[in-house]
Amino acid sequence: MGLGKTVQVIALLCHLIEKQQNGPYLIIAPLSTIPNWMSEFERFAPAIPVVLLHGPKATREDIYSIINKKHTVESYKTLPVVLTTYEVPMQDVKFLQKYVWRYIIIDEGQRVKNHKCFLLKALKSINSMNRLLLTGTPLQNNLAELWSLLNFLLPEIFDDLAVFESWFDAREFVQQDGTEKFLKQEEEKRVLFSLREILKPFMLRRLKSDVCLEVPPKKELIVYAPLTELQHNLYSAVLNRNIEILSKIKQPDLILPSIDGKRPKRRCFLRSKYGSPENNFENKIESKSFTCAETSNSNNEMKLTAEDAEYEKDLSEWKQYTDVTDRNRDFLINIHFKHRMIMYKKIVNHPYLIQCPLDSIGLPKVDDDLIKSSGKLLVLDAMLAKLKAQGHKVLLFSTMTMILDIIEDYLSLRDYKYLRLDGNDNIELRKRNIDNFNNNKDIFLFLISIRAGGIGLNLAAADTVIIYDSDWNPQVDIQAMARCHRIGQTKPVVIYKLCTKGTIDEAIINRSESKRILEKMVISKYSDVQQFSISTLLQLKQLLEDKEYEIVTSEKEVFTEAELNQLLDRSDLLINQHVASNSTNST
């Protein structure tokens, strides 16, 4: 994550070709990082032949002949370096199987953390002499993910997932007394110590402090945002309704009682096409007759349309949980319960994700109500004004492109120059926008979909990261932070995570913290400890209890001027950077 993995790989390939190790070499990377790979090859190794295998099927087939052709590098002929995306090996696996690749290199190797994924199955079927994974996050949720990476690299050694998982189980350590349980187990059995020793020969781990002492310090802050009246009304109504619905659900009997003396049927059989009552011919006739009669009556007698009736029914149900007003009526009607967690996230991020008000001509309404409807947007608006005045450049990440749409509407009310990157952008547009942001001082803000642009990008021109809504996977947020806190950064970096207190946002952040326990235990800065002692256990305990962030909240609902100044102050980081710089120069 900003530690020079790309340049290291380019140096490795240059060394191999210099030693006349014939290609081809295969590099597989996310689409968002392809422009960076191309530019880094052009910058550091322009003589190395690089072929981009990407695009529609017809385009890729035209590129096959270029890959088959040997290229001359300082009088030595070699097959090229092939650069491609995750999708291509699954589509062109038969072509790739024709070669014995000198190296298969996977950038952002956590992409193959699922040992059952199609990409991994395709890659395992391709012949190679060597394999290399690049990742800043080898452990995200469980040991099975780490095993999947190791199994791809060395299938002869790491061939049994069950045995690997049995070495160390961190699930119970996320509980309240988990730290004590873990330390006691480690003192008695030294399982973790053994696991680290096994992993050490296969893993080269680099830290910013090891690679580049000049990387400026960073600070991570969780910024609490309030719920607006509309958000609070919607959130509490949905929560209360869900609680009541779920509390009424009873566990069904697996076997239903007999009817008309017939043999009892299991529910699973009745749900199948063979057990459905509709399979009975008489039932079909009766059902159709009833439906026809019902349709005829409804056409002649119903005064309200089905849509109007449904609308009134929904409103009457919501009246049990909140006061239905002109302000919240349309929002309540558009709340659905198919994906409950997503609905909670939409409410706390911005109610317009549920229902977007329209103006008189039917276009989305963009005015001050857009800002006032969301506590996060109120805080963001105040922060951006200060950050812009202080001359900072900002990366804003979100898990939802719909949120980026709303923020773009908000930006139309402000005089900020910005760019946007999401999954719909092609390679050329991504490269152009990244270069533009890094080189154009007038561009203040970069809106980025965290899944499309949270990995592999070099955006060191920014010194501020705002994560509008955190991901359930903590490594996704960590990767996003590393887009600007990396080698090449010259300014202190501050990361702001927006969080609506007392809502699903807090649950996500707390859950993310517990997920990081496994990573801290298996892959940590103390992994090279040789002697097992009480000091080792104390180090492990510190790892478990360390939090890399501070929490900032306002005494009132929205931050005051003084609170904002304190929130955005980074003088402590400047002092630390100055001290570190003097220390480096003196040595």
HUTASUL-V877839 format. One record per pair of residues at least 24 apart in sequence whose ideal C-beta (glycine too) atoms are under 8 Angstrom apart, sorted by sequence separation. I is the first residue (numbers start at 1). J is the second residue. If there is no record, write none. Layout:
I,J
I,J
//
This chain:
49,73
104,128
109,133
143,167
167,191
168,192
331,355
350,374
419,443
434,458
437,461
455,479
459,483
460,484
520,544
48,73
86,111
101,126
103,128
106,131
109,134
110,135
143,168
330,355
349,374
417,442
418,443
421,446
434,459
437,462
451,476
454,479
458,483
459,484
47,73
101,127
102,128
103,129
104,130
105,131
106,132
108,134
109,135
350,376
417,443
418,444
419,445
420,446
421,447
422,448
423,449
450,476
454,480
457,483
460,486
463,489
520,546
47,74
99,126
100,127
101,128
102,129
103,130
104,131
105,132
106,133
107,134
108,135
110,137
113,140
143,170
167,194
168,195
330,357
348,375
349,376
350,377
380,407
417,444
418,445
419,446
420,447
421,448
422,449
425,452
450,477
470,497
517,544
60,88
90,118
97,125
99,127
100,128
101,129
102,130
103,131
104,132
105,133
106,134
110,138
120,148
124,152
142,170
167,195
348,376
388,416
416,444
417,445
418,446
419,447
420,448
421,449
423,451
458,486
460,488
463,491
465,493
467,495
49,78
51,80
53,82
90,119
93,122
97,126
100,129
103,132
105,134
109,138
115,144
123,152
377,406
381,410
416,445
418,447
423,452
454,483
460,489
463,492
464,493
465,494
466,495
467,496
469,498
470,499
6,36
10,40
50,80
51,81
53,83
54,84
89,119
96,126
97,127
110,140
377,407
384,414
422,452
450,480
453,483
458,488
460,490
463,493
464,494
465,495
466,496
467,497
468,498
6,37
10,41
14,45
17,48
49,80
50,81
51,82
52,83
53,84
54,85
60,91
64,95
114,145
124,155
421,452
422,453
463,494
464,495
465,496
467,498
13,45
49,81
51,83
52,84
60,92
90,122
93,125
113,145
115,147
120,152
384,416
421,453
448,480
464,496
466,498
7,40
11,44
48,81
50,83
86,119
89,122
93,126
113,146
115,148
377,410
381,414
6,40
10,44
14,48
54,88
57,91
89,123
114,148
411,445
513,547
10,45
13,48
53,88
110,145
113,148
448,483
470,505
477,512
112,148
113,149
115,151
370,406
469,505
472,508
7,44
89,126
112,149
471,508
10,48
470,508
474,512
53,92
110,149
370,409
371,410
408,447
470,509
472,511
473,512
474,513
41,81
109,149
112,152
370,410
407,447
472,512
471,512
474,515
371,413
470,512
473,515
474,516
24,67
366,409
370,413
404,447
366,410
393,437
475,519
38,83
364,409
368,413
404,449
37,83
115,161
366,412
367,413
353,400
366,413
154,202
401,449
34,83
150,199
153,202
349,398
353,402
396,445
398,447
400,449
353,403
393,443
394,444
396,446
398,448
399,449
34,85
349,400
393,444
394,445
395,446
396,447
397,448
398,449
399,450
150,202
393,445
394,446
396,448
397,449
398,450
399,451
497,549
501,553
350,403
353,406
393,446
395,448
397,450
27,81
29,83
31,85
349,403
352,406
22,77
23,78
24,79
25,80
26,81
27,82
29,84
30,85
31,86
345,400
17,73
18,74
20,76
22,78
23,79
24,80
25,81
26,82
27,83
28,84
29,85
30,86
350,406
388,444
397,453
22,79
23,80
24,81
25,82
27,84
28,85
29,86
387,444
397,454
20,78
23,81
24,82
26,84
28,86
17,76
28,88
17,78
28,89
384,445
407,468
395,459
138,203
403,468
403,469
395,462
13,81
393,461
394,462
397,465
393,462
395,464
396,465
397,466
398,467
400,469
26,96
37,107
392,462
393,463
394,464
395,465
396,466
397,467
398,468
399,469
392,463
393,464
394,465
395,466
397,468
398,469
399,470
392,464
394,466
396,468
399,471
33,107
494,568
24,99
26,101
33,108
25,101
28,104
241,317
494,570
24,101
25,102
26,103
28,105
29,106
30,107
241,318
244,321
387,464
399,476
23,101
24,102
25,103
26,104
27,105
28,106
29,107
30,108
492,570
23,102
26,105
28,107
29,108
241,320
494,573
22,102
25,105
27,107
241,321
397,477
493,573
21,102
30,111
237,318
240,321
492,573
240,322
492,574
383,466
397,480
237,321
492,576
236,321
237,322
395,480
492,577
16,102
236,322
380,466
16,103
380,468
395,483
233,322
395,484
13,103
233,323
12,103
245,337
376,468
376,469
234,328
28,123
233,328
237,332
242,337
9,105
230,327
234,331
238,335
230,328
234,332
242,340
26,126
6,107
230,331
234,335
5,107
26,128
238,340
238,343
239,344
238,344
235,344
238,347
235,347
234,347
235,348
383,496
231,347
231,348
234,351
380,498
349,468
379,498
231,351
234,354
349,469
227,348
230,351
348,469
376,498
9,132
228,351
345,469
376,500
9,134
375,500
6,134
5,134
5,136
3,136
1,136
1,137
231,373
230,373
231,374
228,372
231,375
228,373
228,374
228,375
227,375
226,375
225,375
228,378
225,376
226,378
348,500
225,378
226,379
225,379
348,503
223,379
348,504
348,505
344,503
345,504
223,383
344,504
345,505
341,504
382,558
382,559
386,564
390,568
379,558
386,565
378,558
379,559
383,564
387,568
375,557
382,564
386,568
383,567
383,568
3,206
3,207
3,208
2,208
4,211
3,211
4,212
3,212
2,215
220,481
218,481
218,485
235,503
216,485
231,500
215,485
215,486
215,487
216,489
219,492
221,494
223,496
225,498
227,500
215,489
216,490
218,492
219,493
220,494
221,495
223,497
225,499
226,500
212,487
216,491
217,492
218,493
219,494
220,495
221,496
222,497
223,498
224,499
225,500
226,501
211,487
216,492
217,493
218,494
219,495
221,497
223,499
224,500
225,501
227,503
208,485
216,493
218,495
220,497
222,499
224,501
208,486
208,487
222,509
205,523
207,525
203,523
205,527
199,522
199,523
196,522
195,522
200,527
222,549
224,551
200,528
220,548
221,549
222,550
224,552
226,554
192,521
220,549
221,550
222,551
223,552
224,553
192,522
220,550
221,551
222,552
223,553
224,554
196,527
219,550
221,552
226,557
141,473
226,558
140,473
140,474
140,475
193,529
137,475
136,475
178,517
182,521
193,532
174,514
137,478
174,515
136,478
137,479
190,532
136,479
174,517
193,536
173,517
223,567
136,482
221,567
108,455
170,517
108,456
170,518
173,521
192,540
107,456
187,537
170,521
186,537
219,570
168,521
219,572
168,522
183,537
186,540
219,573
218,573
217,573
183,540
216,573
182,540
183,541
217,576
217,577
216,577
179,541
182,544
217,580
110,475
179,544
178,544
179,545
213,580
214,581
214,584
173,544
213,584
54,427
141,515
140,515
143,518
142,518
146,522
141,518
139,518
140,519
143,522
139,519
137,519
139,522
139,523
138,523
32,421
35,427
39,431
34,427
38,431
35,430
31,427
35,431
32,430
36,434
31,430
35,434
32,452
36,456
31,452
32,453
36,457
33,455
36,458
32,455
33,456
32,456
33,457
30,455
32,457
30,456
29,456
2,458
2,460
1,478
1,479
2,482
1,482
2,483
2,485
3,486
4,487
2,486
3,487
1,486
2,487
2,488
2,489
//
